[in-house]
Amino acid sequence: MPKPTEVRMDDLAPRRAPGRPDALSHDRGREKLMPLRDAVQRFVRPGASLVMGTCLEQMIPFAATREIIRLGIGDLTLIGPVSDICFDQLIGAGLCSRVAAAWVGNVMMGLAYNYRRAAEEGTIEVVEFSNFTLALALHAAAIGSPYVPTRSALGSDIVGRNPWLTPIQGMDGAPLLAVKALHPDVAIVHVQRADPQGNAILWGSLGITSDAVRAARAVIVTAEEIVTPEQIRRDPNRVAIPSLVVAAVCEARWGAHPSPVQGYYRRDHEAYAAYHRETKTREGYDRWRAEWVEGAPDLDAYARRLGNERVAALIPMEHAFPEPVDYGY
C-alpha cells in the first residue's frame, strides 16, 4: 500500500497570486459630494423625465423638489408610484408637462388640488399605471430587458391608454401584458446615510428604489448623514444604492420633511393638512410657495421656519435597534 501523502497546514492556506507591477492601483472611488442646488442644476434639465417617491410614503425628496421649483426647471415628465404632494408642488409651479404615475395626491386628504386642476384643464398629460405595472416598467429597464410579461392589469381600461402596456400572446397561447421598459432621465432618492462616493444605506420601506436607480440614466442621492466609506462597509447588506449608479451625493438633513425618515423623524401630519388647506386655490398655492420655497431658500432656513418646538416634536420617541451582526470570518 502506498504511503498517504502528508498534508501540511501551509498547503491549505489560500493561494496568493504573485504581485503584478503593471496592475492598476486600487480604485477608491470618485467623490461625488456636491451642494443640492448644483446637483439639480447639473443633472435635471428642462424636458427631463424624473422619478421620485420611490420609497412610497417614506423618504420623499422634498428638498430636491423645492430646489427644482426655485430653479424653474420645466417641461418635466414626473414618474412615481405614490408621489405624495411633491408632484403636486411641481405641477402647481407650472413645471410639469406629463405625469406617469399610479396616484398623485395627499395621502391624508385625497387627490391634490394642483394636480386635479391641471388634469381637468388639460394642461398636463396623464399616463395611468397601476402601482405594479409601474414597478415592472422600471424593473424591465433595471435588468436591461425591453419588457417584462405579466397578467396583472389585463382587461383594465389603463391598457388602451398607456403606451408602455401592450397585450401579447404567451408561449402557451394565453394572453399576457408586455410592460415596456421605462428609463427615467433622473432618479432622485433620499436615504438615511451615504458616503461621499455615493454608496447609500437605507432601511424601512424601500419601495421600488433599487429598480428605479438602476433604470435611471442619472441618480441624485440626498442623505440625512454623510458618513465615511468605512462606516458603509461595516453594514454592506444594507447598501441598496451602489456608488457606480450615482451621479451626485448631497447632504440634506431634514431633506424629506414632511414625509417620514425611519429612525430620524416622523411624518408631519400638520404640514400635510396645512398644505391641503392652503392649496385649494391657485392663490393659496402661491402663498404657500412664497413662504416655504422662496421664503426658505435652503435647508437651514427651512428648519428655522419649522421652529425648534416643531422639529423636536417629530423626533422618534421610541427607538427600535436591530440585533448586531458580525461580518467577520
C-alpha positions in Angstrom: 0.0 0.0 0.0 1.4 3.4 -0.9 2.1 5.7 2.0 -0.5 8.5 2.1 0.8 11.9 1.2 1.3 14.1 4.3 -0.8 17.2 4.2 0.6 20.2 6.0 -1.5 23.2 7.2 0.5 25.5 5.0 -0.8 23.7 1.9 -4.4 24.6 2.9 -3.7 28.3 3.0 -5.3 30.4 0.3 -3.1 30.7 -2.8 -1.7 34.2 -3.1 -1.3 35.5 -6.6 2.2 36.9 -7.4 2.5 40.7 -7.4 1.9 42.4 -10.7 3.8 45.6 -11.2 1.7 46.5 -14.2 -1.6 46.2 -12.4 -3.8 49.2 -11.8 -3.9 50.6 -8.3 -6.9 50.0 -6.2 -9.7 52.5 -7.2 -11.1 54.0 -4.0 -13.9 55.7 -5.9 -14.5 59.2 -7.0 -16.1 61.6 -4.6 -19.5 62.9 -5.8 -20.4 65.2 -3.0 -21.9 68.5 -4.0 -24.4 71.1 -2.9 -28.0 70.1 -3.7 -28.6 73.2 -5.9 -25.5 72.3 -8.0 -26.6 68.7 -8.4 -30.1 69.6 -9.5 -28.9 72.3 -11.9 -26.4 69.9 -13.5 -28.5 66.8 -13.9 -32.1 67.8 -14.1 -32.5 69.5 -17.4 -35.7 71.1 -19.0 -37.7 68.3 -20.6 -36.3 65.6 -18.4 -38.2 62.6 -17.1 -37.8 62.3 -13.3 -38.7 59.5 -10.9 -39.2 60.4 -7.2 -41.1 59.0 -4.3 -39.6 55.5 -4.9 -39.9 54.6 -1.2 -43.7 55.1 -1.4 -44.7 57.3 1.6 -41.3 57.3 3.3 -38.3 59.5 2.4 -39.8 61.6 -0.4 -37.0 64.0 -1.6 -38.9 67.3 -0.8 -35.7 69.4 -0.5 -34.8 68.5 -4.1 -38.4 69.3 -5.2 -38.2 72.8 -3.7 -34.8 73.3 -5.4 -36.3 72.4 -8.8 -39.0 74.9 -8.2 -36.5 77.6 -7.3 -34.5 76.9 -10.4 -37.7 76.9 -12.6 -36.7 73.7 -14.5 -39.8 72.9 -16.6 -41.4 70.6 -19.2 -40.8 67.7 -16.8 -42.2 64.2 -17.0 -42.9 63.0 -13.4 -42.7 59.3 -12.7 -43.7 57.7 -9.4 -45.8 55.1 -7.7 -47.2 57.2 -4.8 -45.8 60.6 -5.4 -47.5 62.3 -2.5 -47.5 66.1 -2.7 -44.1 66.6 -4.2 -45.5 66.1 -7.7 -48.4 68.5 -6.8 -45.9 71.2 -5.8 -44.1 70.9 -9.2 -47.4 70.9 -11.1 -48.5 74.0 -9.2 -45.3 75.7 -10.2 -46.1 75.0 -13.9 -43.0 72.8 -14.4 -44.7 69.5 -15.3 -45.9 68.5 -18.8 -46.7 64.9 -18.2 -47.4 62.6 -15.2 -46.8 58.9 -15.4 -48.0 57.6 -12.1 -50.4 55.3 -10.2 -51.7 58.1 -8.0 -51.0 61.8 -7.3 -52.3 63.4 -4.2 -52.2 64.0 -0.5 -52.4 60.6 1.3 -54.3 62.1 4.2 -56.8 64.1 2.1 -57.3 62.6 -1.3 -56.3 64.0 -4.7 -54.1 67.1 -4.6 -55.6 70.3 -5.9 -52.9 71.4 -8.3 -52.9 68.0 -10.0 -56.7 68.0 -10.1 -56.8 71.5 -11.7 -54.2 70.6 -14.3 -55.8 67.3 -15.2 -59.2 68.8 -15.6 -57.9 71.8 -17.6 -55.8 69.5 -19.8 -52.5 71.4 -19.1 -50.7 68.1 -18.3 -50.8 64.7 -19.9 -51.7 61.9 -17.6 -50.4 58.4 -18.3 -52.0 56.0 -15.9 -50.2 53.0 -14.4 -51.1 50.7 -11.6 -48.5 50.5 -8.9 -47.5 47.1 -10.0 -47.2 47.9 -13.7 -45.1 51.0 -13.0 -42.8 48.9 -10.8 -42.5 46.3 -13.6 -41.6 49.0 -16.2 -38.8 50.2 -14.0 -37.7 46.6 -13.3 -37.5 45.9 -17.0 -35.2 48.9 -17.5 -33.2 47.9 -14.5 -32.4 44.4 -15.8 -31.8 45.5 -19.3 -34.9 43.8 -20.8 -37.1 45.5 -23.4 -40.2 44.5 -21.5 -41.5 42.1 -18.8 -44.7 40.0 -19.2 -47.5 40.0 -16.6 -51.1 39.0 -16.3 -51.8 42.0 -14.0 -54.0 44.8 -15.5 -55.2 42.6 -18.3 -58.8 43.7 -19.1 -58.5 47.1 -17.4 -59.0 50.4 -19.1 -55.4 51.6 -18.5 -54.1 49.2 -21.1 -55.6 51.0 -24.0 -54.4 54.4 -22.7 -50.9 53.6 -21.7 -48.2 53.3 -24.4 -46.0 51.2 -22.1 -48.6 48.5 -21.9 -49.2 46.1 -24.8 -51.3 42.9 -24.9 -49.3 39.9 -26.3 -49.7 36.2 -26.5 -47.7 34.0 -24.2 -45.8 30.8 -25.3 -48.8 28.7 -24.2 -51.2 30.9 -26.2 -52.6 32.6 -23.2 -53.0 36.4 -23.2 -50.3 38.4 -21.4 -49.4 42.0 -21.0 -46.0 43.3 -22.0 -44.8 46.1 -19.8 -42.2 48.1 -21.7 -39.0 49.2 -20.0 -39.2 52.8 -18.6 -35.8 54.6 -18.4 -36.1 57.9 -16.5 -33.5 60.5 -17.2 -33.0 61.2 -13.5 -33.9 59.4 -10.2 -33.8 61.5 -7.0 -33.8 59.4 -3.8 -33.5 60.3 -0.2 -31.6 58.0 2.2 -30.6 57.8 5.8 -26.8 57.5 5.1 -24.4 57.8 2.2 -20.7 58.1 1.8 -19.1 60.8 -0.5 -18.7 58.2 -3.3 -22.5 57.5 -3.5 -22.9 54.2 -1.7 -26.2 54.7 0.1 -27.7 52.8 3.0 -31.5 53.0 3.7 -33.9 51.0 5.8 -37.6 50.8 6.4 -39.9 50.9 3.3 -37.6 50.6 0.3 -40.5 50.5 -2.3 -39.1 50.4 -5.8 -35.9 52.3 -5.1 -33.5 49.5 -6.1 -35.0 49.2 -9.6 -35.5 52.9 -10.1 -31.9 53.8 -9.5 -30.7 51.1 -11.9 -33.3 52.1 -14.5 -32.4 55.9 -14.5 -29.7 57.5 -16.6 -28.5 59.6 -13.6 -29.1 59.3 -9.9 -29.0 62.1 -7.3 -28.8 60.9 -3.7 -29.8 63.2 -0.8 -28.9 62.0 2.6 -29.6 62.7 6.2 -26.0 62.0 7.0 -22.8 61.8 5.0 -20.6 59.1 6.6 -17.2 57.6 5.8 -16.8 54.7 3.4 -15.5 52.6 6.3 -18.9 53.0 8.1 -20.8 52.0 5.0 -18.6 48.9 4.6 -19.4 47.8 8.1 -23.0 47.3 7.0 -22.7 46.1 3.4 -26.0 44.2 3.1 -27.9 47.4 3.6 -26.4 49.3 0.7 -29.4 49.5 -1.6 -27.7 52.0 -3.9 -24.2 51.3 -5.0 -21.9 54.2 -6.0 -21.5 53.0 -9.6 -25.0 54.2 -10.5 -24.8 57.5 -8.6 -24.0 60.9 -10.2 -24.2 63.1 -7.2 -24.5 62.9 -3.4 -25.9 65.8 -1.4 -26.1 66.3 2.4 -29.8 67.2 3.2 -30.7 67.0 6.8 -34.5 67.1 7.1 -34.5 66.8 3.3 -37.5 64.6 3.2 -39.8 66.6 5.5 -42.8 66.5 5.8 -42.5 62.7 4.9 -41.0 60.4 7.5 -37.5 59.1 7.6 -37.4 56.0 9.8 -35.1 56.5 12.7 -34.7 60.2 12.2 -38.2 61.9 12.2 -41.8 61.0 11.9 -44.4 62.1 9.4 -45.5 65.7 9.9 -49.3 65.3 9.6 -49.8 69.0 10.4 -47.7 70.1 7.4 -49.8 67.8 5.0 -53.1 69.1 6.4 -51.9 72.7 6.1 -50.7 72.2 2.5 -54.1 70.8 1.6 -56.0 73.7 3.1 -53.7 76.3 1.6 -53.5 75.0 -2.0 -57.3 74.7 -2.5 -56.9 77.7 -4.8 -54.1 78.8 -7.1 -53.6 81.9 -5.0 -53.3 79.7 -1.9 -50.6 77.7 -3.6 -48.7 80.9 -4.5 -48.8 81.9 -0.8 -47.6 78.5 0.3 -44.8 78.7 -2.3 -43.7 82.2 -1.2 -43.5 81.0 2.4 -41.9 77.5 2.1 -39.9 77.7 -1.2 -38.8 81.3 -1.8 -39.1 82.2 1.8 -36.8 79.3 2.9 -34.0 79.3 0.3 -32.0 76.5 1.8 -32.4 73.7 4.3 -31.1 75.7 7.2 -33.7 78.4 6.6 -36.4 75.7 6.1 -35.5 74.2 9.5 -35.6 77.6 11.2 -39.0 78.3 9.7 -40.2 75.0 11.1 -39.0 76.0 14.5 -37.3 74.1 17.3 -40.5 73.1 19.0 -42.0 71.5 15.9 -38.7 69.8 14.9 -38.3 68.4 18.5 -41.9 67.0 18.3 -41.0 65.0 15.2 -38.0 63.2 16.6 -38.9 59.5 17.3 -39.9 59.0 20.9 -39.1 55.3 20.9 -36.1 53.6 19.3 -36.0 50.1 17.8 -32.4 49.0 17.1 -31.7 45.8 15.2 -29.6 43.0 16.7 -25.9 43.4 15.9 -24.4 41.2 13.3 -20.8 40.1 12.8 -19.4 40.2 9.2 -16.0 38.7 10.3 -14.6 35.4 9.1 
